[in-house]
Each structure stands twice: as C-alpha cells, then as structure tokens.
Amino acid sequence: MCSVMTAGNIISPMMTAPAADRFPALPASWYYFGPADAIRHGPVSRQILGRRLVAFRTARGVLSVLDGRCAHLGTDLGAGRVIDESLECPFHNWCYASDGRCMHIPAQTDIPPFARLRVYPAVERHGSIFIFNGRAPLFPLPFFSGENPDDFLASKPFDAVLKCPWWMVGANVFDVQHFRAAHDRKLIDSPIVESPSPYARRITAHFSVQGDTLRDRLVRWLAGDRVRMSSTDWCGNMIFATPTFRRTTSYGMLITEPLEPQLVHVHGMVFVRRRHNRIARWLLDPLHARIRRYFIRAFLESDAKLGTKGLSYNPGSLLEGDEELIRYFDWLASVPSEPVA
C-alpha cells in the first residue's frame, strides 16, 4: 500500500487543481450495465458510454456483452435471439459468438473480416451485470476492502441523474467539510488518505452525528453517536463507503455513468452481511437490506437534490481549505487509463 497523504500535511501554495480538460470523458473503469434477470429470456441492449451495447447469455450460461449493432447494416441486436451459443441478428440472421466473431451468414459461406463485434469484459455479481470499457480490465471488479462478495446480499439498486461532471460525484467524499453542511456530521479528527492501488484512493475520518431529525435520532439510538467513515474511490466512478458505528457497520456502493459533459447517472447499491442460518437468510436478510437501503438513500438524498439543481467544476475557485479536494482532483487526473477505441 502506498500512502499518498497523512494527517497534518500542508498543501503547497503552488498546488492548483487541474483544468477540466485533464479528466477523460469516460474513465477506463467498471460500469453498471443492468440487472442480470433482464437477459434471462433473451438479449437486452441499451445505450451506455456513448454507444449501443447488447448483453446476452448463451445456452451454456456464458455471459457476453458486445457492441449492440450488427456489423452488416447496424441492426439493434437487442431485438435478436440466442440460438445455442450464438446471438442471431433479426434482420438477416447473421450469428455472433460470445467472443464477437460472426459464425454464420445465411447468404454466403465466407465470413468477411469486418463481420466481428467488439466484446466487453463482463462480470455478474449480486444479480447485476458490470462491464469494463476497455479491451481488458485494468483491475478486477472491486469490492469492499478485505471482504468476500459471496458473504453479502445486495439491495435493489437506486439511482439519480445529476447535473455535474462525472468527477464531482467521487470528489464529494473527499470534501469532508461538506458532511457538516449537508449531513449534520461534525469532523472530529484529521482525515487519513491513502492509495491501496494505482487506481484507487481511500479517505477515512471520524465524525459525530449531530442532526436533530428523526432519522439522526434513530441512528444515535440504534447505532451510536460516532461514526468512522471510510470511502474508497476507484477511478472516480466507483465508490465503496463503509460507515462504522459503535454497534453496526453499513456497506454502500455508488457507481457513475457519464451521459454528457454536465450530466451523470449515479447508481447506488447497499449490501448486508449474510446470516449463517438458511431460514434467517431467507426471512431476515432481504428485510435487513431494505432497512439499510432506506437509511443510506435518505443520507444521500440532500446531495442528490443539490446535484439535480446543478454543480460545476471551477479549479480557480478552490481555496486553501479545499486542499483535500485539490489533492483528489490532481490524483484523478493522473490515474493511468486505457484508450478506448
């Protein structure tokens, strides 16, 4: 683990936030495609990352995500069907294998070189499909540090569309003073920031719960009045937050999808640790996930409301008190990426 900052460091007077054009339009990272159940009965296509993609599962259960337009005349392959191990185009019955190769053209025997679709690395986890927008993943699909995904149940996702650049979503967790203004959480020590991977940045800080809403009173009563908030950001578009109270720990994930330069789709998901007893897993775990989802979604609601009104990035307006934000932006603009053709 490479530490990039410890509490007490002072920002250099010469340090400035990077210009907006230093951030990629689409970070090379993992993205949420949709629920795995959607492809149970056939292919599903959607517009994502500025292009049409199609997801399907072969008869043997192989998950595949390809460019969603047929190489012949650009037909939407989401309207096609799966035949054994291939996806058939509905217009002229061209058939594509899970690796994107065209395997059959009814009108002729020879397969032209252009009859091939790009394949995207895809992983199914917790009932959702995730894709990487590069030829090969720069890192495995992340999860909460030190935890096994199989030990957790995921809630139903929730989402919001915000009017801001995609990199402003991840920056929010490094804006520690914001927690007091928007969430009634008072910072009680200096944050610790570290880099567990060249593609990840983590911030950990302690807060006191000071709100007087019914929800905050319930939090203090059920969980405690102090929280250790640890958030790990992967490439600016995947955030894993672990708030640890005296009596409980929550697990929340946000994953962003840039739509336009000033528009971003944010997907949220909450996780709960599975119980060992099978009956308890069936009866109590889904209820537990819904309760956690309510509290985390309610906590994020104020940020979502502000985000729908619009936020902008102006590196020249950041002050000395924004040093952690400046460090975050500088890190994000320097994260290695992979060109996406």
Backbone torsions as a table, in degrees:
resi	resn	phi	psi	omega
1	MET	NA	132.2	-178.6
2	CYS	-106.4	114.5	179.5
3	SER	-78.2	132.8	-179.6
4	VAL	-106.9	-15.6	179.7
5	MET	-167.2	140.6	173.2
6	THR	-123.9	160.5	-178.6
7	ALA	-55.4	136.2	175.7
8	GLY	105.8	-14.6	177.4
9	ASN	-65.3	146.8	-179.1
10	ILE	-110.9	134.1	-179.0
11	ILE	-68.3	140.5	178.3
12	SER	-70.1	139.3	176.4
13	PRO	-59.8	-23.3	-178.5
14	MET	-87.2	-7.2	-175.9
15	MET	-77.1	126.8	179.3
16	THR	-130.2	154.7	178.7
17	ALA	-71.4	147.6	-178.6
18	PRO	-69.8	155.8	175.9
19	ALA	-69.0	155.5	-176.1
20	ALA	-60.7	-30.4	-176.7
21	ASP	-75.0	-2.5	175.1
22	ARG	-82.7	-14.0	178.5
23	PHE	-89.4	136.8	178.5
24	PRO	-68.5	152.2	177.2
25	ALA	-63.6	-35.9	178.6
26	LEU	-137.4	107.5	178.5
27	PRO	-62.4	142.4	175.5
28	ALA	-73.9	100.6	-173.4
29	SER	-160.5	-172.7	177.3
30	TRP	-90.4	145.7	-179.5
31	TYR	-134.0	154.4	177.1
32	TYR	-83.6	120.6	177.6
33	PHE	-89.8	-42.8	-179.4
34	GLY	156.7	-178.1	-179.1
35	PRO	-71.1	140.7	-179.4
36	ALA	-67.2	-29.0	179.4
37	ASP	-61.0	-24.9	-175.9
38	ALA	-63.8	-25.9	-178.3
39	ILE	-101.8	15.9	-178.6
40	ARG	-62.8	-36.7	-174.8
41	HIS	-110.6	8.3	178.2
42	GLY	157.8	178.9	-177.4
43	PRO	-70.5	153.2	176.2
44	VAL	-133.4	130.5	176.6
45	SER	-113.5	153.5	175.4
46	ARG	-154.5	157.5	176.0
47	GLN	-85.4	118.5	-178.7
48	ILE	-151.4	140.8	178.7
49	LEU	58.0	33.6	176.0
50	GLY	77.7	13.9	-179.1
51	ARG	-149.5	166.1	177.2
52	ARG	-92.0	123.3	177.1
53	LEU	-120.5	154.2	178.5
54	VAL	-128.6	137.4	177.1
55	ALA	-116.3	141.3	176.6
56	PHE	-156.3	165.0	177.2
57	ARG	-123.8	130.3	-179.1
58	THR	-74.2	173.0	-179.8
59	ALA	-60.2	-29.1	178.3
60	ARG	-86.0	-1.3	176.6
61	GLY	94.0	9.6	179.3
62	VAL	-74.3	125.6	176.7
63	LEU	-85.0	133.4	179.5
64	SER	-140.8	140.9	173.2
65	VAL	-127.4	122.9	-175.8
66	LEU	-126.6	167.9	165.4
67	ASP	-53.9	135.5	-169.3
68	GLY	-88.6	4.6	179.7
69	ARG	-112.5	133.0	178.0
70	CYS	-60.7	140.8	-179.3
71	ALA	-68.2	-12.6	-177.4
72	HIS	-80.0	-70.7	-177.8
73	LEU	-126.9	15.3	173.9
74	GLY	77.7	21.6	178.6
75	THR	-63.8	142.8	177.1
76	ASP	-69.7	114.0	-176.4
77	LEU	-73.8	-9.6	174.4
78	GLY	-65.7	-18.1	177.4
79	ALA	-91.5	2.6	-179.7
80	GLY	-85.4	-159.8	179.1
81	ARG	-145.2	157.0	177.9
82	VAL	-92.0	128.2	174.9
83	ILE	-123.3	108.3	-176.9
84	ASP	56.6	-111.3	-176.3
85	GLU	-104.2	14.0	-175.8
86	SER	-127.2	158.5	173.6
87	LEU	-106.6	122.5	-176.0
88	GLU	-99.4	130.4	175.9
89	CYS	-71.5	137.4	-176.6
90	PRO	-76.4	-11.4	-172.3
91	PHE	-89.7	-47.3	179.6
92	HIS	-132.9	12.3	174.4
93	ASN	65.1	27.2	169.9
94	TRP	-65.6	140.2	-175.8
95	CYS	-117.1	131.5	-178.2
96	TYR	-116.8	135.6	176.0
97	ALA	-79.1	171.8	-177.8
98	SER	-65.7	-18.0	177.4
99	ASP	-92.7	8.7	175.5
100	GLY	91.8	-8.7	-179.0
101	ARG	-75.3	137.8	172.9
102	CYS	-77.1	123.9	-175.1
103	MET	-102.6	-18.2	-175.9
104	HIS	-157.7	134.6	172.9
105	ILE	-128.1	114.0	-176.2
106	PRO	-57.5	-32.3	-172.9
107	ALA	-77.6	-15.5	-178.4
108	GLN	-159.1	164.0	-177.9
109	THR	-84.4	-43.6	-176.9
110	ASP	-73.5	139.0	176.8
111	ILE	-101.3	117.3	-179.4
112	PRO	-67.6	153.2	-177.8
113	PRO	-58.8	-30.5	-177.2
114	PHE	-75.6	-10.0	-176.4
115	ALA	-80.7	68.8	-179.9
116	ARG	-152.1	138.2	-179.5
117	LEU	-109.6	148.4	177.0
118	ARG	-70.5	137.9	178.5
119	VAL	-106.2	141.3	-178.7
120	TYR	-111.8	132.7	175.5
121	PRO	-54.8	131.2	-176.0
122	ALA	-136.3	142.9	179.0
123	VAL	-135.9	135.9	171.1
124	GLU	-99.9	128.9	178.5
125	ARG	-148.5	133.8	177.7
126	HIS	52.0	38.4	176.2
127	GLY	77.9	11.5	-179.9
128	SER	-126.0	154.3	177.0
129	ILE	-105.3	129.3	177.7
130	PHE	-119.6	142.3	179.6
131	ILE	-126.9	154.5	174.6
132	PHE	-110.1	133.2	-174.9
133	ASN	-92.1	46.6	175.0
134	GLY	-143.4	171.7	179.5
135	ARG	-61.2	-39.0	178.3
136	ALA	-142.9	146.1	-179.2
137	PRO	-61.9	135.7	174.1
138	LEU	-76.3	-19.4	178.1
139	PHE	-158.9	154.7	178.4
140	PRO	-64.2	157.9	176.4
141	LEU	-56.0	118.8	-173.5
142	PRO	-73.5	166.2	171.9
143	PHE	-149.3	-175.7	-179.8
144	PHE	-65.6	135.1	-174.1
145	SER	-55.9	128.4	176.5
146	GLY	78.5	3.4	-176.6
147	GLU	-111.5	149.7	177.5
148	ASN	-95.5	121.4	-179.3
149	PRO	-54.3	-30.7	-178.7
150	ASP	-67.1	-15.8	-179.7
151	ASP	-86.0	1.9	-172.6
152	PHE	-126.3	150.9	171.4
153	LEU	-109.3	137.2	-179.6
154	ALA	-97.8	144.7	175.1
155	SER	-78.2	171.7	169.3
156	LYS	-64.0	133.6	-179.2
157	PRO	-64.7	154.9	169.7
158	PHE	-128.5	160.2	-175.6
159	ASP	-150.5	168.4	178.0
160	ALA	-156.9	152.2	174.6
161	VAL	-110.4	121.7	-175.2
162	LEU	-111.1	147.2	178.3
163	LYS	-95.0	82.3	179.4
164	CYS	-167.0	163.0	173.4
165	PRO	-63.3	151.7	-175.1
166	TRP	-60.7	-31.8	-175.4
167	TRP	-75.0	-10.6	178.2
168	MET	-74.9	-22.0	-179.3
169	VAL	-68.8	-51.5	178.2
170	GLY	-65.1	-33.4	-179.6
171	ALA	-62.4	-24.3	-176.3
172	ASN	-59.2	-36.9	-177.3
173	VAL	-75.7	-16.7	177.4
174	PHE	-94.6	-2.2	175.3
175	ASP	-93.1	77.0	-169.2
176	VAL	-65.8	-29.1	178.4
177	GLN	-68.9	-22.5	178.6
178	HIS	-63.2	-30.4	-176.9
179	PHE	-62.1	-33.2	178.6
180	ARG	-75.1	-41.0	-177.0
181	ALA	-67.5	-39.4	-172.0
182	ALA	-104.7	-21.5	-171.1
183	HIS	-127.2	4.7	-178.2
184	ASP	55.8	42.9	175.0
185	ARG	-117.7	118.5	-178.2
186	LYS	-94.8	126.7	177.3
187	LEU	-67.7	127.4	-176.6
188	ILE	-116.0	3.2	172.1
189	ASP	-157.8	175.8	179.4
190	SER	-80.8	136.1	-179.2
191	PRO	-70.1	152.5	174.5
192	ILE	-110.4	128.0	-179.5
193	VAL	-119.6	135.7	-179.1
194	GLU	-146.9	167.4	-178.6
195	SER	-123.0	98.9	-179.8
196	PRO	-74.9	-9.2	-179.8
197	SER	-157.2	156.5	174.5
198	PRO	-59.4	-17.7	-177.4
199	TYR	-107.4	6.9	-174.6
200	ALA	-135.1	149.6	177.2
201	ARG	-138.1	130.4	-175.6
202	ARG	-120.7	138.2	174.8
203	ILE	-124.0	136.4	179.5
204	THR	-131.6	129.7	179.7
205	ALA	-151.0	159.1	179.4
206	HIS	-108.1	138.3	-178.7
207	PHE	-132.0	155.6	169.5
208	SER	-104.7	143.4	-179.5
209	VAL	-88.2	109.9	-172.2
210	GLN	-113.7	-3.0	-176.6
211	GLY	-66.1	155.2	-179.9
212	ASP	-112.1	13.2	176.9
213	THR	-74.2	163.9	177.5
214	LEU	-59.3	-39.4	-179.7
215	ARG	-63.3	-43.9	179.9
216	ASP	-68.6	-35.0	176.1
217	ARG	-64.7	-38.1	176.5
218	LEU	-66.3	-39.4	178.6
219	VAL	-60.7	-46.2	-179.8
220	ARG	-63.5	-38.9	-177.5
221	TRP	-72.7	-43.1	-174.9
222	LEU	-86.1	-35.2	-172.2
223	ALA	-113.9	-36.9	-176.8
224	GLY	132.4	165.5	-176.3
225	ASP	-99.7	6.7	176.0
226	ARG	-127.3	143.5	179.3
227	VAL	-138.4	135.7	172.0
228	ARG	-99.0	110.6	-176.8
229	MET	-100.6	118.9	176.2
230	SER	-121.1	124.4	-178.8
231	SER	-128.7	130.4	178.2
232	THR	-113.8	124.1	-176.9
233	ASP	-106.4	124.2	177.0
234	TRP	-106.4	110.4	175.4
235	CYS	58.2	18.0	176.1
236	GLY	84.7	-7.8	-175.8
237	ASN	-122.7	-4.9	174.4
238	MET	-127.4	123.5	-177.5
239	ILE	-126.0	125.6	177.1
240	PHE	-112.3	112.2	-176.1
241	ALA	-107.9	133.7	179.2
242	THR	-128.3	91.0	173.2
243	PRO	-81.2	121.1	-178.5
244	THR	-111.4	115.8	176.4
245	PHE	-97.9	178.3	-178.9
246	ARG	-62.9	-34.9	-174.0
247	ARG	-114.0	-0.2	-178.3
248	THR	-163.9	163.5	175.3
249	THR	-131.9	136.8	176.9
250	SER	-110.4	158.0	-178.8
251	TYR	-133.7	116.1	-179.4
252	GLY	-131.5	143.0	179.6
253	MET	-125.2	135.7	170.1
254	LEU	-118.7	137.0	177.8
255	ILE	-136.2	126.9	-173.2
256	THR	-101.5	157.2	177.6
257	GLU	-137.8	104.3	178.9
258	PRO	-60.5	132.8	177.3
259	LEU	-105.3	-45.7	177.5
260	GLU	-143.8	172.5	179.5
261	PRO	-55.2	-31.5	-179.0
262	GLN	-119.6	29.9	-178.0
263	LEU	-146.7	130.1	-177.6
264	VAL	-140.7	136.6	177.2
265	HIS	-95.5	124.3	-178.7
266	VAL	-111.9	125.0	176.1
267	HIS	-105.8	134.5	178.4
268	GLY	-119.0	147.1	179.4
269	MET	-147.3	138.7	-179.8
270	VAL	-114.2	143.0	-177.4
271	PHE	-122.8	145.4	174.0
272	VAL	-128.8	146.6	179.8
273	ARG	-72.0	132.1	-178.4
274	ARG	-70.2	142.2	173.9
275	ARG	-78.0	157.2	-178.8
276	HIS	-77.9	-34.1	-179.0
277	ASN	-73.9	129.3	-175.8
278	ARG	-63.7	-40.6	-179.8
279	ILE	-66.1	-42.1	178.3
280	ALA	-63.9	-37.9	176.8
281	ARG	-59.7	-41.9	-176.0
282	TRP	-74.4	-38.5	-175.0
283	LEU	-90.3	-44.2	-168.0
284	LEU	-98.5	-33.4	-176.1
285	ASP	-61.3	-45.3	177.8
286	PRO	-61.8	-37.8	177.2
287	LEU	-66.1	-42.1	177.8
288	HIS	-58.8	-43.5	-179.5
289	ALA	-64.4	-39.3	179.7
290	ARG	-66.4	-38.7	179.0
291	ILE	-65.7	-47.0	178.9
292	ARG	-62.0	-40.2	179.4
293	ARG	-60.3	-40.4	179.5
294	TYR	-61.5	-48.1	-175.7
295	PHE	-67.0	-42.8	-177.9
296	ILE	-70.7	-40.8	178.3
297	ARG	-64.2	-40.7	178.0
298	ALA	-64.4	-37.8	178.4
299	PHE	-62.1	-36.7	-177.3
300	LEU	-86.6	-6.2	-172.5
301	GLU	-61.5	-39.9	-179.0
302	SER	-64.6	-39.2	177.0
303	ASP	-64.6	-41.0	-179.5
304	ALA	-63.7	-40.7	179.5
305	LYS	-63.6	-42.7	178.3
306	LEU	-65.9	-38.5	-179.0
307	GLY	-65.8	-34.3	178.8
308	THR	-70.0	-19.4	177.6
309	LYS	-83.6	-18.3	176.9
310	GLY	112.7	130.5	174.1
311	LEU	-132.0	147.3	-179.4
312	SER	-127.6	160.1	177.7
313	TYR	-107.7	119.3	179.2
314	ASN	-133.2	94.3	-176.1
315	PRO	-59.4	-26.7	-179.3
316	GLY	-73.6	-14.5	-178.3
317	SER	-94.0	-3.4	-179.5
318	LEU	-77.0	137.1	-174.0
319	LEU	-107.2	179.6	179.2
320	GLU	-59.4	-33.5	179.1
321	GLY	-71.7	-8.5	178.8
322	ASP	-98.1	25.2	-172.6
323	GLU	-59.1	-36.9	-179.4
324	GLU	-68.6	-35.4	175.2
325	LEU	-63.4	-43.8	-179.0
326	ILE	-62.4	-43.3	177.6
327	ARG	-61.1	-40.8	179.9
328	TYR	-63.1	-49.6	-179.1
329	PHE	-60.9	-39.9	179.7
330	ASP	-64.8	-41.4	177.0
331	TRP	-62.8	-47.2	-175.3
332	LEU	-64.2	-37.9	179.6
333	ALA	-69.2	-16.8	-177.6
334	SER	-106.0	-2.2	-179.2
335	VAL	-62.3	132.1	177.9
336	PRO	-58.3	143.1	179.4
337	SER	-138.0	169.3	-179.1
338	GLU	-119.0	128.1	177.6
339	PRO	-59.3	135.7	-179.9
340	VAL	-109.4	114.6	-176.9
341	ALA	-83.3	NA	NA
